[in-house]
């Protein structure tokens, strides 16, 4: 009873210190929104602070200025006296935000579906202003026309929603204060060039006025990701680093709160946050895909009545969501959330990226904008091939089909040729060997994604097999081709340098490395018993792959999980083949690694040429020597080997 009485009288100690209203999620709640977000309980112990005396005009203003450091500036931005803009059309001067649809402050926009209670045919009877708004449809909500067939309901946040969001923003800022601005700087130096789904100028314009103009998910995700590179800031390196796990948990909870009225900045924040392997999950990807559909992110915005910069943002975010879904489906072995016939987003091009090489940060340890942009574009193109590989071979219906090896190769051929064309069209500037002194390079995740795509296709090809069938020779050719893919992936991992390991890596990278190792294990397991030398060689290569990852894991934490997964596989191999064959490969023969090494231990690039070795497979691969035109002419006995396809 005493606690309830105090609640009615004054805010709790936490809210009083922050000078914000004490909001409770329900009448029965005993803790306010701020305290819940901080995993603490409301207390009413501290006495009200004394009012400050008014400083006379003759006071020492210099002394006052000296006392107000970064922490004081952060607090001033959340003062009740600091007005947070809710309508960007009223901004003075020039601003990108004046005509925006999805980036307005304190309001959310939801696309109206084709089977909902509104039909575009009704639009002609309504009055529209120059911005494409109908103010009389459902006040205080606004009907916004993006084009003649796409409409949004724009809903202003209620006072309670706004205050709860501000409390969450204050909790995030307080958690990292006074380091927020430096973390934002780190993010745009290192993460943003490689994963360019934010609009830097828009973010910094809002943040420059007040962090309270952002959303909790958008702000928190930037801080969480930037904490990975804490030591890359001279201003932060010697300071006490905030607990990133606690901040992760806080922002993740706020993401789930945002689904009722998502904003595009929430979607951006979710995609950034999910680049942390400790956060991402298949269920969370589904949650975020649904948020994107609410925002109409899967629609073509080319002809929408929005600024050009916003069209670019929507397209980049849309394709980032597409990649998240497809690579999540691959590494988690699930069915994709996004259907091809419900995806109508225009292809990305360079004009959708507002920043250029002129915007590069010169500080040591930054990433290159142009390289990051082209890496992102190539990753999108590769993901479209991945989507078709999953549809052709890894849906439930596809996996239930019984195909011969020849039939499987026939289905795989167009996809294999698309991978070949994709690889041959990758710019030389994205070569794994093209690094700039004192700059980080994120091209590693793109090359790894390519090898994962090759492995995923070959796993499907190798599923139907019978060593006693008349098509054993064709299967052997295919297996040798698959072995060449693993050899190429091993060579790629050896060539990675610190500039790659310390850079941004896509969320799927850890599981991709494990999948490639698993693929090598599959190859070892499918080698006929009489070919013991080939099996020994295969196991040795797998052990070498695991060893290279293990010694590299000291430079990149994301490798440690991959090594743990491969260690589990190694124990299974030991159980299957015994210590004479399995464990004899535990200390790999490092001669192939050392043979082409320089004196400093780095790999001799000249041995491989400018491009990775895999490019040679497309000209020397026995897989491409198959006479595809004569497959239909093979006799019935030769085609009759088909066995049950294993589920993915």
N, C-alpha and C positions, 0 to 999 in steps of 0.2 A: 504493500500500500504506500509506503514511504517513497518507493522508487516511482510509482505511478504519479504521486503528487508532485515530485520533483520534475518529472517529464513535462507536466502541464505548465510548470513555472518557467523553466529555463532550459537551454540546450545542454547537452552533455559536455564533459571536459574537452573531448576531442574536437567537437564542432565549435565550442567556444573559442578554442585556440585558433581555429581556422576562420572564425568570424563568418560562419555559414549557418543556415537554418538546419535544425536537427529534424530530419525526416525519418519516419518509420514506415516500413513496408505494409503494415497492417495495424489495426487497433490492438491486436493481441501481442504484437512484437515487443520484446523487452530491449532490443538493441536497434540502433538507428542504421540507416543505409551505409553511412561512412564506416561505422565500427564493424559492421558485417563484412564490408569489403576489405577491412584490415585485419579480420579474424580476431577482433578484440571485443570487449564488452563495454557498454556505456557505463561511465562513472560520473558521479556528481560530487566530487570531493573538493576540487579546487574552488577557491573563492573568486568572485568576479574581479578582473584586473582593474586597477585604479586608472581613472581617466588621465591621459597625458596632459600635461600643462601646455598651454598655447605658447609657441615659440615666438618671442618678440622679434620685430624686424631687425634689431641689432644683435641678435644671437649669432653665434659662430656657426654659420652654415657649412663651413669646410669640415668641422668636426662631425656634423650630422651626416655629411656625404661620406666621410671615411668609415662611418659605422655601418653603412648600408652596402653590403656586398652582394654577391650573386643570390644568396639565400633571400635577402630582403627584396631583391628585384623580383624573384619568383613569387614571393608572398604578395607583392603589390599587384601582380597580374591577376590574382584571384580575390582581391579586395572587393567587398560589396559595392564600393564606389566605382569600380572599373566596369563599365558597361560592356556587355558581350553582345555584339551585333546579331540580330536575328533576321535582318533583311538586307542582303548585299546590294540591292538596287539603290539603296540610299547611301552607299559608300561615297565619300568625297574623292574627287580626283579620278585617275585612271586605275582600273582594276579588272582582272580577268573574270571576276566573280559576278559581275553585274547581271549577266544574262544566263547564268547557269541553271540547269535543271536539277542535277543530282548533288551539287556541292553547296547548296544553301545551308545556312546554319539553323539549327533547331527546327528542322522540318524534314519529313521523309517523303519519298515519292515511290509509289507502287504501280506497276504496269497493270492495266485492266485487261484481263484475259478475254479470249474470243467467245467463250461460253458464259461469261459473267452477266450481270444484270444491266450492262450498258452496251448498246450497239452503235457502231460508228454512223449508221444511217440516221441516228438522232442528232448528230452534230450540226447539221444544217439549220436546225431550229433553234440553236443556242447562239448567244452573243459571245464573241471572242475579241480580246484586245490584241494589240500589236505583238505581244509576247506569246500569243497562242494560249491564253488563259481564259477560262470561263469562271467568273467569280460567283455566279448565282446558282450554280448546279447543286452544291451541297455545303453551304457555309457552316463552319469556317474553312472547310476543305476547299481546295481549288482543283478544278478539272484542267489539266494541261495537255494540249495537243502537240505531240512531237512531230507527227506528219498525219496525212489523211487516214491512216489506218492504225496508228499507235497512239494510245491515250494513257495518261497517268493521273492518279489521284495524289495530290500533294497535300499532306496533312501536317499542320503545325503541331509541334510537341506541346503537351499540356504543361502547366506550371510545375506539377509534381514530377513529370518526366524530366523536364529541364533541370530541376534542382537535384534530382537523383543523379543525372548525368554529370552535372558540375561537381557533385560530391565524389563521384568516381574519378573524374579528371584530377581533382585535388589530391585524392589518395595516391594516384600514380605519380604525379609530380612531386609530392612530398616524399615518396619512396626513393626517388633518385636525386632529389635536390641536394646540393645546388648544381648538379652536373647535367641537367637536361639539355641546355644548348650545346654542350660539347658532344653529348651522345647523338644529337641530331646531326651535327657536323660529321661525326664518324659514319653515321648511316649513309649520308649522301656522298661521302668519299669512297666507301668500300662496297656497300650492299647495293645501293640504288643503280650504279652504272651497270651492274650485272643482272639486276632484276628490276627493270625500269617500269614499274606499274604505278608509281605515284607521279604526280606532276610537281616537280621540285618547287617551281615558282609559286604555285598555289599553296602548297604546304607551308613554305617559308613566309608567305604573306600572312596567312592565318596565325602561324606560330609567332611571328614578329609582333603582332598586336597582342595576342594572349594565347597560351596553350589551351585556354577554355573554349576557343573557337573550333577546336578539333573534336573528334569523338574519342572516347576511352580506348576503343579497339585500335583506332588509327594511331593514336599517340603511343599507347602501350606497346604495340607491336614494333614500332620503330626503336623504342628504348630496349626492348628485349633483344632484338637482333644486334643492335649496336654494342651491347654488352659483350658479345663474342670477341670484339676487337678492342677491348678496354685498353690494353697495353699499347695500342697503336696511336694513342693520343698522349703526347708529352704532358698535357695538363692533367690527365687522369691516371697515368701509369703508377704514380706514387701514392694515389689516394685509395681509400678503402672502397672496394668494389661492392655494390649492392648485391643482395642475394637474388640471383637471376631466377632460381626455381620458384621463390615466393612471388616474384613479379609475374612469371609465367602463369602461375595458378590464378593470380588476381585478374590478369587480362583475359584469360580463358573463361573465367566465370562471367566477366562482363560481356564477352562475345555471345554467350548463350542468352544473356539478357537482351541483347540487341536484335534478336531474330523477329520480335514482334513488329518492329518498325525500322528495318535495316536501312542504312544509308550506304552510298557507294564507298565512303571512307571506311565503314565497317567491313565491307567486302575486301577492300584493299588491305586493311589491317589483318583480316583473317588469312589471306593468302601469304602475307609476309610472315605472320606468326607460324604458319604451317611449314615453313622452310626449316623449322626446328624439328629434328627427328623425334625429340622427346615429347612433342605436342601432337604431331599429325597422327591421324588414325582414319580408317576407312569411314567410320561413322561420322567423324567430323567433316570429312570431305563431302559426304552427302548433305550434311547440314548447310555447308557453305554453298554448294550447288543450288540448293533450294533458295537461299538468300539471293543468289545471283538471278534466278528466274523471277523472283519477286521484283527485282530491279530492272527486268527486261534486258539483262546483259547479253542474252543469247539472241537478240534481235539485231538486224542490220540498221545501224544508226546513220548511214551515209547521208540520207536526205532529211534528217531530223532538224528541227528548228532549235538548234543548240550551237554554241560557239565551236569553231574548228578544234580548239584545244581540247574541249570536252569530248568530241568525237574520238580524238586520238586516245584519250584516257580510257574511254569505254572499250575501245577495240583492244587496247593492251591488257586491260583487266579481263576482258572476255577470253582472250586466248590464254592468259595465265590460268584462268579457271578451267579451260579445256585441258590444258597440260596437266593440271593438278588431278583432274578426274581420270584421265587416261593413264598417266604414270602410276597413280594410286591403284587403278584397276590391275595394272601389270604386276606391281611389286607385292600387292596384297592378294592377288589371285581372285579378284571379284569381278562381277559384271558392271560395266560402266553405267554411271547415272545419266550420261548425256547421250541422247539418240541423234543419229545423223540427220533424220528428217525433222528434228526440232532444234537445229542449229543453223542460224542464218546470219553469221557474222562475216563481214567483208575481210578479205586477206589483208594482213598488215604490210605496210611498206615504210620506207625510211621517213616519209613525211609525217608519220604518226608519232615520231619521236622528236620532241621540241629541242633537245639538247644536242650539241655537236662537240667535236674535239676541242673547239675553242673554250668549252666550259669545263675542260679537264682540271682537276685539282692538282696543283704542282707538289703538294706535300708528299713526302716519302711514305710509301705504303698505301697509296690510293690506287683505284682501279681506273682503267681507260674507258671512256664513254663510248667511243665508236666500236671498240672491240666488244664491249658488253651488249651494245645494240644489235650487232650482227650475230652474236652468239644467241641472243634471245630469238631473233628472226629465224635462225637455222633450227633452233630447238622446236619452234612452233611447226616448221615444215616437217621435221623428223617425227613429231608427235602425230601428225596426220597419217603418216605411214603406220606408226604404232597402232593407231585406232583401227586401221583396216586389218592389220595382223590379228588383233584381238577379235575382231568381228569374224574373220575367216576361220580361225582355228580355236579360239578359247571361250566362245559362248557355250552355254550348256548344250544347245542343239548341235553346234559344230563339234564339240568334244564327243558327242554320242555317235557320230558318223563312223562307219567302218570303211577306211580307204586303203588301197594298196600304196606302197611306196611310190609307184609311178604316178598314181592319181594325186597323191599328196604333193609331189614335185610339180605337177601341172598347175595346181592351185597356187603353189608358193612362187612359181617362176615370176609372175608380174610384180610381186612384192619384193623379191630379191633384186630384180632389175631397178625398181624404184629406189631401193637402198643404195644400189651402185651409183645411180644417177645423182642421188642426194650427196653422196660422199664426194663424187668427182666435182660437184659444184660448190663445195665448201670453199670460201675464199682462203687464199694462202695466209692471209693475216690472222686466221684462226688456227693455224698450225700449232701443235703442242710445243714446238720449239721456238715459236715467235714470241719471245718475252722481252720486256723493256726493263733496263736496270732500275731497281728500287720501285717497281710497280707490281701490283698483284695482277694475276691473270686467272680468270674464271673459265677459260676454255676447256679445262679438264672435265667439267661436268657434261659438256656437250659431246666430247669424244667418248666418255664413258657411256652416255646414253646411246650412242651409235652402236657400240659393241654389245650393249644390252639388247638392242633391237635385233641385231644379227643372231645373238644367242637365243632369243625368244622365238624367232622364226625357225631356227634349226632344231630347237626342242620339239616343235610341232612336227617337223619333217621326220625326226628320228623316232617318233612314238610308234608308228606301225612297223613292226619288224619281225622277221622270222628267219633265223640264220640258216635254216635248212631249206628255205624256199628257193625256187629257180632264180629269184631276183636278188640273191645274196650279194652278187657283184655290184649291182646298182646301189644297194644299201651301203656297201663298203666304201664306194666312191663318195657317197653323201657323208658318211662318218668321217672320212679323211678331210672333206671340205669343212666340216664342223670343227675338227681338231685344229685346222688352220685358223679358224676364227678365235679359238681360245689362245693359240700361240700369239696371235696378233694382240689380243687383249693383255696378255702377259707382258709383251714388249711395250705396250702403251703404259702400263703401270710402272714399269722400270724407268721410263723416261720422264715421269712427273718430277717436278722440282719444288723447292720450298715456295716459290712464287705461286704455284698452283695449290699446294696443300693449304696455304694460309689464306687463300681467297674464299669467295663465296662458292658453296657447292649446293646444287639443287637437292631438294628434300629426299629424292629417291636414290641418291648416290650410294648410301650405305647398303641398302638392300640390293641395289644393282651389282655392287661388288660381290655380295654373297651369292647372288643368282649366277654370276659368271663362274664362281668357284663350284657351285652346285652342278652347273653344266659340265664342268670338267669331270666331276665325280660320276655323272651319268655316262660320259664317254668311256671312262674307265670300266664301269660296270657292264657296258654293252660290247666290250671287246671279247671275241671268242676265247675260250679257255686255252686253246692251243697256241694263241698268239701272246705268249707270256712276255716276250721282250717289248712288244708294243704297249702292253698294260703297264709294265714297269716304267717305261718312258713317260706314259701319261700320268702315272701317279707321281713321278718325279717332278713333272711340270706343275702339277697341282700343289705339291709341297713347296716348290719355288715361289709360286704365286702367293701362297699363304705367308711365306717368309718375307717376301718383299713388302706385303701389307703390314706385317708385324713390325718390321724395323722402321717403316714410315709412319706408324701410328703415333710415334712420339711427336710428330709435327702436325698431326691433325686428329682431333678427338673422334671425328666421325668414322675413322678407320677402325677404331677399337671394337665397335659393335660388329663390324663385318668380320674381323678376325675371330671374335668369340663364336659367331655362327659357323665359320669354317672349321674351328677347332671341334665343334660338335660333329660336323661331318667327318672329320678326320678319325674320330673315335669309332664311327660307324664303319669306315673303311678298314680300320684295324680289326674290328670284329668280323668283317666279311672275309678279309684276305689273310689275316694273321700277321704276326710281327715280321715274318720273313719277307713279305711283300709290302704290307701296309706301312709298318713303322720304319722299314729300311729306307723309306723316302722322307722320313721326318726331318733329316738334315739335308736339305737339297744340295745338289751339285750346282754351285754358283759359277762354274766356268762360263756358261753363256752370258751371265751378267757381267763378269769381270773381263771377258775377252775383248769387249768393245768399250771399256771404260777409260776415261781420261785419268791423268795423275791425281786429280782432285776428287776422284770417285764419281763424277758425273758421267752420263752416257755420251758416247761419241755419236753425235747426230749424223755425221757424214756416213756412218755405216748404214743407216736406214734411208738416207736421202731426205728431201725436204718434207715429204708427206709420210704419215705412219705406214707401216708395212702392209696394212690391210688392202691398200689400193692395188697391190700386185696380185692379190688373190683373184681379182676379177678378170685378169688376163691369163693366169696360170692355173686357175682352179679347175680340177677335174669335173666339178659340178657343171661348169659351163661348156664342157666338151660333150655333154650328152646330146644326142641327136633328137631334139624335141619333136621334130617333124615326123619321126618314125615311131613315136610312142604308141600311136593308135594302131600301128601295124604289128606290134609285138604279139606273139601267139597267146592264146587264152591261158595256157598253163603258166606262162611267164607273168601274167597280170593277176593271177589268182591267189596271191600270197596274203592278201589283206587280213590283218589281225585286229582285235579289239583295241580301240584308242583309249589310252588311259585318261581319266579326268584330270583337269589342271589343278 
